[in-house]
Amino acid sequence: MLPAQFRMTRSAEFGATIKHGVRAAQPDLVVHARRDAESAEGPRIGLVVAKSVGNAVQRHQVSRRLRHAARTVLPDLTPDERVVIRALPSSSRALSARLEQQLRTGLRRTHDLMEKAR
């Protein structure tokens, strides 16, 4: 489970991360990330699991898998980092290990893109 202090809850935070951040696409998910210098209380992670992923049971299963994967990458994030993980329809058939690997790859790519943008 992802601790509450690291969860993104406000839609404005989701919107700003998606609109103003960088993005890295993977086969089963898309990782959006940005650095928010105004608030550095710790990294925040949000999930977007749309109805296109499947029925409610499948969406909750994907959400649980992504939350677990996100917890493992928390030490790799800076305190001012905001990350939105958007699940693609194929994520409902992906194993947890595959989702975690894709999340790590996506974060590495977003970090590279953010460094280039500086």
Contacts in CASP RR format, 6 or more apart in sequence:
PFRMAT RR
TARGET T0000
AUTHOR 0000-0000-0000
METHOD contacts of the structure
MODEL  1
MLPAQFRMTRSAEFGATIKHGVRAAQPDLVVHARRDAESAEGPRIGLVVA
KSVGNAVQRHQVSRRLRHAARTVLPDLTPDERVVIRALPSSSRALSARLE
QQLRTGLRRTHDLMEKAR
1 67 0 8 1.000
1 68 0 8 1.000
1 71 0 8 1.000
2 45 0 8 1.000
2 67 0 8 1.000
2 68 0 8 1.000
2 70 0 8 1.000
2 71 0 8 1.000
3 71 0 8 1.000
5 41 0 8 1.000
5 42 0 8 1.000
6 42 0 8 1.000
6 43 0 8 1.000
6 44 0 8 1.000
6 45 0 8 1.000
6 70 0 8 1.000
6 74 0 8 1.000
7 44 0 8 1.000
7 45 0 8 1.000
7 46 0 8 1.000
8 14 0 8 1.000
8 17 0 8 1.000
8 44 0 8 1.000
8 45 0 8 1.000
8 46 0 8 1.000
8 82 0 8 1.000
8 83 0 8 1.000
8 84 0 8 1.000
13 44 0 8 1.000
13 82 0 8 1.000
14 46 0 8 1.000
14 48 0 8 1.000
14 84 0 8 1.000
15 84 0 8 1.000
16 34 0 8 1.000
16 36 0 8 1.000
16 82 0 8 1.000
17 32 0 8 1.000
17 33 0 8 1.000
17 34 0 8 1.000
17 82 0 8 1.000
17 83 0 8 1.000
17 84 0 8 1.000
18 32 0 8 1.000
18 84 0 8 1.000
20 34 0 8 1.000
21 32 0 8 1.000
21 33 0 8 1.000
21 34 0 8 1.000
22 32 0 8 1.000
22 33 0 8 1.000
22 34 0 8 1.000
22 110 0 8 1.000
22 113 0 8 1.000
22 114 0 8 1.000
22 117 0 8 1.000
23 30 0 8 1.000
23 31 0 8 1.000
23 32 0 8 1.000
23 33 0 8 1.000
23 110 0 8 1.000
24 30 0 8 1.000
24 31 0 8 1.000
24 33 0 8 1.000
24 105 0 8 1.000
24 106 0 8 1.000
24 107 0 8 1.000
24 109 0 8 1.000
24 110 0 8 1.000
24 113 0 8 1.000
26 102 0 8 1.000
26 103 0 8 1.000
26 105 0 8 1.000
26 106 0 8 1.000
27 88 0 8 1.000
27 90 0 8 1.000
27 102 0 8 1.000
28 87 0 8 1.000
28 88 0 8 1.000
28 90 0 8 1.000
28 91 0 8 1.000
28 94 0 8 1.000
28 98 0 8 1.000
28 99 0 8 1.000
28 102 0 8 1.000
29 66 0 8 1.000
29 85 0 8 1.000
29 86 0 8 1.000
29 87 0 8 1.000
29 88 0 8 1.000
29 91 0 8 1.000
29 99 0 8 1.000
29 102 0 8 1.000
29 103 0 8 1.000
30 85 0 8 1.000
30 86 0 8 1.000
30 88 0 8 1.000
31 83 0 8 1.000
31 84 0 8 1.000
31 85 0 8 1.000
31 86 0 8 1.000
31 103 0 8 1.000
31 106 0 8 1.000
31 107 0 8 1.000
31 109 0 8 1.000
31 110 0 8 1.000
32 83 0 8 1.000
32 84 0 8 1.000
32 85 0 8 1.000
32 86 0 8 1.000
32 110 0 8 1.000
33 81 0 8 1.000
33 82 0 8 1.000
33 83 0 8 1.000
33 84 0 8 1.000
33 107 0 8 1.000
33 110 0 8 1.000
33 111 0 8 1.000
33 114 0 8 1.000
34 81 0 8 1.000
34 82 0 8 1.000
34 114 0 8 1.000
35 78 0 8 1.000
35 80 0 8 1.000
35 81 0 8 1.000
35 82 0 8 1.000
35 114 0 8 1.000
36 80 0 8 1.000
36 81 0 8 1.000
36 82 0 8 1.000
37 80 0 8 1.000
39 80 0 8 1.000
40 79 0 8 1.000
40 80 0 8 1.000
41 79 0 8 1.000
42 77 0 8 1.000
42 79 0 8 1.000
42 80 0 8 1.000
42 81 0 8 1.000
43 74 0 8 1.000
43 77 0 8 1.000
43 78 0 8 1.000
43 79 0 8 1.000
43 80 0 8 1.000
43 81 0 8 1.000
43 82 0 8 1.000
43 83 0 8 1.000
44 81 0 8 1.000
44 82 0 8 1.000
44 83 0 8 1.000
45 70 0 8 1.000
45 74 0 8 1.000
45 77 0 8 1.000
45 83 0 8 1.000
45 84 0 8 1.000
45 85 0 8 1.000
46 70 0 8 1.000
46 83 0 8 1.000
46 84 0 8 1.000
46 85 0 8 1.000
47 63 0 8 1.000
47 66 0 8 1.000
47 67 0 8 1.000
47 70 0 8 1.000
47 84 0 8 1.000
47 85 0 8 1.000
47 86 0 8 1.000
47 87 0 8 1.000
48 84 0 8 1.000
48 85 0 8 1.000
48 86 0 8 1.000
48 87 0 8 1.000
49 59 0 8 1.000
49 62 0 8 1.000
49 63 0 8 1.000
49 66 0 8 1.000
49 87 0 8 1.000
49 91 0 8 1.000
50 59 0 8 1.000
50 86 0 8 1.000
50 87 0 8 1.000
51 59 0 8 1.000
52 89 0 8 1.000
53 59 0 8 1.000
53 62 0 8 1.000
53 87 0 8 1.000
53 88 0 8 1.000
53 89 0 8 1.000
53 91 0 8 1.000
53 92 0 8 1.000
54 89 0 8 1.000
54 92 0 8 1.000
58 92 0 8 1.000
59 92 0 8 1.000
61 92 0 8 1.000
62 87 0 8 1.000
62 91 0 8 1.000
62 92 0 8 1.000
62 99 0 8 1.000
63 87 0 8 1.000
65 94 0 8 1.000
65 96 0 8 1.000
65 99 0 8 1.000
66 85 0 8 1.000
66 87 0 8 1.000
66 91 0 8 1.000
66 99 0 8 1.000
66 103 0 8 1.000
68 96 0 8 1.000
68 100 0 8 1.000
69 96 0 8 1.000
69 99 0 8 1.000
69 100 0 8 1.000
69 103 0 8 1.000
70 83 0 8 1.000
70 85 0 8 1.000
70 103 0 8 1.000
72 100 0 8 1.000
73 100 0 8 1.000
73 103 0 8 1.000
73 104 0 8 1.000
73 107 0 8 1.000
76 104 0 8 1.000
76 107 0 8 1.000
77 83 0 8 1.000
77 107 0 8 1.000
83 107 0 8 1.000
83 110 0 8 1.000
85 103 0 8 1.000
91 99 0 8 1.000
94 102 0 8 1.000
END
